Amino acid sequence: MTSRREAVERWFIRRGVPHVIHDYRASTDVFTRAVPFLSLVFLVEIFASFGDRFDGWAQFGVFWAGAAIALGAVAAVNRLRGRRVFQLPDRVGAVELAVFVLVPPVLPALFSEDRVSDTAGLALINLLLLAGAYLVVSFGLFPMIVWAGAYSGSQIALIGRLVGRILPLLLLFSAFLFLNAEVWQVAHDFSWPYYAIVLGVIGMVSLGSVAARIPSELVGLARFETWDQACDLINGCNSPLAPAKPPAGVAVSQIPPLGRVDRVNIGLLMFVAQAVRVVLVGLVVGVFYVAFGLLTVREATIVSWVASDAVDPLARFGFLGHELALTWELLGVSGFIAVLSALQFAVSTVTDSTYREHFYDDMAHEAREVLATRAIYLAEISQIAEREDS
């Protein structure tokens, strides 16, 4: 069962949902996986601590004295924990974290009064690095990004199949904007930093509308009426528990509900999946309008619409006897409409049953596969615990 349990837990990590692992703790499951990164930072900070403040043999001696103090602190903590002198820790507690945060900043202060003021700053940086490492490792962000990349490939194929359904509905909303001179003037008058801010705000509203729906959805997704429901989901995916059978002696109602952090972790996975779709739809609309504008909007028309003396095309090329011009103005308007279309699509996936059927239900199905695997996994752990108790 140990190897089976480890396989399931590795699967959870690869899917970017490590928090559903039973008894998942920062000291034994998070910081232990961050040890290689934290060790590299620790060594770099020791090497960089002394810089050019000493010359010749003095620099050599001070550096190795500092290195000896740092390595001695690591060795002392390992011996205190009952580990070998330089063994990688199987548990990272407050003492190990304190060594990482405090030792590199304290070393320069021991050997030079000129840089004592830097100690607090470096300690703060280490605290921020520690918090960042916790978030990245704890929520499996790197595996989640890898999963999202593979997921994007499958969604490109889905978007391609459904583009005939998506574009007509989105074009009803956006075509009038694209052929409106005022929109071109607005996009033209933006400075690039301000343009990026405006698009960023609209993009955050789009993704926020997606995120707002997820917490209420999770309540229903995590609920199973019978074990057969969970087993059918597991047997239809790549879960390491397949083929699954209903666990004996454990009622489906006995499975612990999702904790707050568990919900955040699975909700983040669902959010990433839906965000991929929103971004892809925006890209499809943006590319469409760049191509459409090249074919239909002439350079003289753009000059008239933006009320300018001239525009500076990025490229010119011929097509079927006509000269086409790719301009910043065309890219700006297309990007503006693409983000607005992504916003419309994001809202529609929440409120429109047609969009929901095609773009939300299969994402919810993937989350439910994870939750079904979690249910059987926890049931098997409960069975083992009962046998050990008896």
N, C-alpha and C positions, 0 to 999 in steps of 0.2 A: 504493500500500500504506500510505502514511503516514496518509491520511485513514481508511482501513479500520482500521488499528491504533488510531488515536485514538478511533474510534467504539466499538471493543471496550473500550478502557480507560475511556471515559466510562460504558459499560454496567456494567462492574465496580464503578465508584464508586457508581453509582445503586443497585446491588444491595447495597451495603454491604460489598464484599469487595475493597477496593483493594490489599490485600497480595498478591493473585495477579498483579498487574501485573508484567511483566518489568522487572528492574532498578529496583524501587521503593525509593526512598531518602528519608530524612528531609530532607536538604538541598535536594533538587530537587522532591520530590513532596508532602511533608507541610507543612513550615514555609512554603513559598511560598504554599500555599493558606490558611494561617493568617495571612498578612501583614496583610490588612485588619483582622482582630480585634486583632492585636498592635499595629498602628499606632494604632488607636483608644484602646487602653489606654495606650499610650505618651503620646499627646497629653493624655488626661485626667489622667494622673499629673503631667505637666509643669504643667498649669493649676492643679492642686490642691496643688502642692508648697509654694507660698508662703503661701497662705491669707491670714490677717489678721495675719501677723507684721510687716508693714510698712504704713505709712500714706502716703496721698497719692502724691506724685511718686516717693517712694522705692520704694513697692510697684510702681508702673508701670515704673520703671527696672530694678529687680531682676528682675521677671518677664520682661521682654524680653531682659535679659542672659542669664537662664537658658534661655529659648527659643532664643536665638542659639547658645548652647553646644550644646544638644541637636540642633538642626538642622545645626549645623556638624559634629557627630559623624556624623550620618547621611550628609551630603554627602561627608565624608572617606572613609567606608567605601565608598560607591559609586564614588568616583574610584579608590580602591585596587583595586576589583574591575574597573575598566575600564568602569563603567556611567555613564550620565548622572547629573547631580548629584542629582536627586530621583526617579530611576527606581525603579519597584518591582523588587525583586530577583528574578532568575531562579534564584538559588541562595542559600540562607540557611545560612551556616556559623557557626563558633564566634565570629567577630568580630561579626557581626550580632546574635547571641543575647546576647553580652556587652553590647552597646550597650543592648539592651532591658532587660536585668536590672539594669545598674549605673547608667546615666545618670540616670534619674528619682530614685533614692535619693540619688545623690551631689550633685545640684544643691542641695537645701536645706542640706546640710552645708557647701557652699562659702560660703553667704551667711549662715548663722546657726549659732552654736555650740549654741544651746539645743535644737536638734532633731537633733544628731548621732546620738543614740541610736536615732532612728527609721530611720536608713539601713539597718541590718541587717534590721529587720523588713520594710521595703518590698522590699528585695532578695529576702527569703525568699518574700514574696507573689508577686513576679514569677516566681520559680522555679516555684512551685506553678501559677501561671497558664500558664507555658510547658509544664509537664508535662501539665496538663489539656488544653491546645490540641493537644498531640501525640497524646494518646489519642483525643480526639474526631475529629480529622482523619485520623489514621493509620488508624484502624479504621472510618472512614466511619460514625460513630454517627448523625449527623443523617440521611443518606440511608437508613440501616438503619431508623431510627424511621419515616421516611416510608413505606418499603416495608412495615414491620410494620403500619402503619395501614391500608394498602390490603389487606394480607394478612388483617387482622382482619375486614374486611368480607366477604371470601370465606369465612372460617371461620365467621362467624355463620350464613351460609346453610347450611354443612355441618353445624354443630351443630344447626340447626333440622331438617334432614333426618334426623339420627341421634338426635334427642332421645328417640325411642321406645326406642332401643337403650341409651342411656346411663342415663336416669333409673331404670328398674327395677333395674338392677344396683347403682347408687349408693344407691337408697332402701332396698334390703335391708340396707345397712350403716348408714344414718343415721336411718331412721324410728324405731327403738327409742330412739336418743339424744334425738330431738326430743320424744318423749312421755314422757321420764324426768324426774321432778321434780328429781333431784340435778343434772342438767346445767343446768337453769334456775337452781338455787341457785348453782352454780359460776360461771355467766356473770354472775349478778346481783351476786355478791360481789366481782368484779373492779373495781378502779378503771379508768377509761378508759385511762390510760397503761400500766398493767399488762396490760390486755386487748389493747391494740395490740401490746405486746411479745410476748405469747403467740402472737397470730395471725401476727406477723411471723416468729417462729421456726419455726412450722409451715409457713408459706409458703416460707421458705428451705430447709427440708428437702424440700419438694415439688419446688422447682426444682433443688435439689442432686441429687435422684435422676434428674432428666432430664439434667443436665449430666454426671453420672458416666458415662453410656452413650455420649456423643457421641464421645470420642476413639477408642474401639475401632471405632465405625461408620465413621469417616472413612477408615480404612485400606482398607476394601473399596470405599467409594464412589469413591475417587480412582483405582481400578485399572480399566483398559479392556483387554479381550482383543484387540480389533480396532478399526481406525478406523471401521468401519461402526457399531459401538455408539455411538461419540461422535457421528458424523454424524446418526444417527437421533434422538438426544436434541436436538441443536442444531436440526434441521429441525422438531422438534415444539414449539419454544418461540419466544420473541421475541428470540433472540440475534441480534446484528448480523452474525454470520457465516453465517446462513442465507440461501440454501441452501448447505450445506457438502458438500464432497467430500473423500475421503481424500487427504491430502497425499502427493505423490510424493517418493520418496527419503528419507523419514523414517519410521523404524519407531516404532510406538506405544510400544515399550519404551524408546525414547530420550528420552521426555518426562521432565524432571526431577521427582522426587517432591516432594511438598509439604514445605516447610520448617516449622520449628517455629512461626514467627509466622503463616505461611499457614494452618496447621492451627487456630491460635487464632482467626484471623479468620473462617474458614468455620465452625468450631465455634460461634462466637458467633452467626453468622447462624442456624444450626440451633437453637441454644438459644433465641433470640428467637422463632422460629417456634413452637417447642413451648411456650414460656412463654405465648404468646398463647392457645394452646388450653387450657392448664391454667387460666388466669385466666378465660376465657370459660365453661368448665365450672363453675368455682366460682361465677361470677355466676348461671348458670342455676339451680344448686341453691339458692343463697341466695334468689333471687327466688321460686322455687317454695315454699320454706318460709315466707317472709313471707306469701305469699298463702294457703298452707295453714293457717298459724297464725291469720290473721285470721278464717278461716271456721270453724275447729274449736276454738280455745282461747279461752275466755271470760276476761274481766277477773278475775272472781272466782277462776277456776282459777289464773291467774297469781299472784294474791295468795297463794293457798294454797301453790303450788309454791315460791315464793321466800321463804316464811315472813316476810311483811311485812304491815304494817297496811293499806297501800294502795299502788297504783301510780299514776303520773302519766302518762296517755296523751298521746302527741304529737298525736293527732287521733282524732276520733270521727266515724263516719258510718253511715248506715243502708243495709241491703242486704236486700231481700226480707223486710222486716218485722223484721229483727234489727239490733241495734246492734253495730257492730264497732269495736274499739279498737286503734290502732297504738301500741305501747309500746316503750320502750327495751329492755325485757327480751326482747321478741320479736325485735327487730333484733339484739340481742347473741347470742342463741341461734342465730338463722339464720346470722349471720356466722361463728360458731364452727363450725357444722356444714358450712357452705360451704367453709371452709378445710380441714377434715378430709376432705371429699369430694374436693377438689382434690388432696390428698395421695394418696388412694386411686387417683384417676384417673392421676396422674403415675406412680405405681409400676406400675399396670396396663399403661400404655403400654410399659413396659420389659419386663414379665414375661409379659403375656397376649397370645397370638397374635391374638385377636379385636380387641382394642384396637389392637394394632400394625398390623394390616392397614388399619384405617380411619383411624388418626390419626398414624401414623409414616411409612408408606411413601411417601405423596405429599410429605411434607416432605423425605425423603431424595432423592426424585426431583428436587425443585427444586435441592438442593445438587449433585446429579449433573449437572444442566444447566449449572451454573456451571463445574464441573470439566471437562466435555466442551468447553465454549467455551475454557477455559484451555488444554486439550491442543492443540486446533487452532491457537489463537493462538500458542502457543510453537513449534509445528511450522512455521508460516509465518515466524516470526522466524528460526528456524534455517535455513530455505531461503534467505532473503535473505542471511544471514551467509555461507552457503556460496558463493552467487553472487558476493558482493563479494570473498571470499577468492580465488576462481578468476579 
